[in-house]
């Protein structure tokens, strides 16, 4: 469930940047945003989140 929520959040953040800042859509950037969010949650002490980084799809 957390994986889904963080994925949707990452897509929403990128969508907002595209709409309001005029940047281009990018799946690689969405994946990058997702990885950053997982790291931040892990650093904040969220349980069972750090293993998501190991399962993250490859990309820049």
N, C-alpha and C positions, 0 to 999 in steps of 0.2 A: 504494500500500500504506500509506504513512504517513497519507494522508487517512483511510483506513478505520480505522486504529488510533486516531488522534486522535478520530474520531467515536465509536467504541466507548467510549473512555476518558471522553469528555464525558458520554455517556449513563450510564455506570456511576457517575460522580461525582454526577450529579443523582439517580439512583436511590437511592444511599446517603443523600443528604440527605432524600429523600422518606420512606424507611423509618425512618431513625434520628432525624430532626429533625421529622418530621411535616409537611413543607411539601408544597405541591401540585405535581404534575407540570406541566412547561411546556416546550414545544418551543422557544419563543423563548429561554428561559434556557439550554437545551442548546446552542443556536447561539451564544449569548453566551459560554458556557464554552469552546466550541470555539475561538472567535476569540481569547479570552484565552490559551489554551494555545498556539495558533499563534504569537501575539506573543511569549510567553515563550521558546519554542523558537527563534524568529528572533533575539531579543536574545541568547540564549545561543550563537548562532553556527551553528545547524543549517543545513546547506546545502539549497537548493531548498525552503525552507519559507515564506519571505516571500511568494512568489507565490500561496500558498494564500489569503492574506487578500484578494487581489484577486478571487478566485473564490468567496469566501464568499457564501452566500445572504443576502439582505437580511433584517433583523430587528433587534429591539432588543437 
